[in-house]
Amino acid sequence: MGKFFVPSDGALSWRAFLADPEKQWKKGYSAYELANCWEGANNLPYCVERVFKQSKLPLFNDVEVLYAFPEYKVPLPKGSASSQNDLYVLAKANKELLTIMVEGKVSESFGKTIESWLGDNPSDGKTTRLEFLCYQLGLDEESVLKKRYQLIHRAASAVLEARKVNAKNSLMLIHSFSETGKWFEHYAEFVKLFHLSPQKDGIVGPVQLNGVNLYFGWVTDVLAVKREIDQRAAKSKDYYYSLFKTDKARMLAKEIDDYIYKKSLYKDDDEDYHQRYKNGVRTDCIGYVSKKGSYKFATITAARKACFVLHLGKKLHTETAKKIQMDIDELLGNEYEKSDLTRLTPGEVYIRLEWVDNIEQIVSYIDKAYEMRLQK
């Protein structure tokens, strides 16, 4: 395939790369579901990030997407057909490169067994390709005959791409939109070849393959129609607390909420912005608004890798916000802007709760944001 890529214009951009767009690009089909899920995420889809963090594997505690390539082809020897991966994600994990090959599934199977793919009289090309794939994965050819061909070349793709970019770690990830986990047993049978115990909504591994640590993962998600319904339902505050990376930060997020509503001098004047809707969808944050004004003065947000934001106002307090940001950065011993490559909004102050030792460090700034936001 060509080595030049262009930025996506949204989920619909993925359609052009499908082998049969008319047939494959429909709600309820894996290509459509995968595209809309990943394009709608700030970094990783929530279901993926949740499974990563719950794995308790240090590598997956902090995964940042660097680049993602839909319908990514990895050439294999003998024959013109490459391994066409639904999504290739090049990520940074625990300060190391991580290649992720994502296979989306709704109800479709993993296809033929290797035995069936080979046929009764396998060609030299298929025989050579199977030898190559088994070599890459450290498997015996006899052991894979009853396993699914798609799974073996997807796993090999993850390893091959890792070697190409000198990454030590790689992951084959099944992103299933089947609530019953359809065809999980085929995935499990394959992963057990590596003496691992696969599970739904879990990451297992690694298995060491000539310098590459290969992991396997299964994530269960919901279809776009159900996701749209869920988006219209209120997400609990615990959901937003859970997005922070450490227990201390999650506890601090709850302390901030308790302070604003139960302890601050303006506790009786606050209302919850996260009960509001925009274009029929509930806002993706816990926002704090004074009943005396109409704008948020603080937010616990899922955006920007989850952080706490103070809103002073662009019109009146852009310069003051810059000064406060510098003060907070100095206080916490970290420069926020170095942690966030996206454009910062004038008049806002950003706080990574992972850097805060206790709420007393930032209470005065929360109070100041409340007061300044009321100014006309």
PyMOL commands that set and color helices and strands:
alter all, ss='L'
color gray80, all
select helices_A, chain A and resi 11-17+21-24+30-39+46-54+58-60+114-118+124-137+141-144+149-164+184-194+224-231+237-242+247-263+267-269+273-275+314-332+336-339+353-355+359-361+363-373
alter helices_A, ss='H'
color red, helices_A
select strands_A, chain A and resi 63-74+83-93+96-105+169-176+202-209+212-220+270-272+277-278+281-282+285-290+296-301+307-311+348-351
alter strands_A, ss='S'
color yellow, strands_A
deselect
rebuild
show_as cartoon
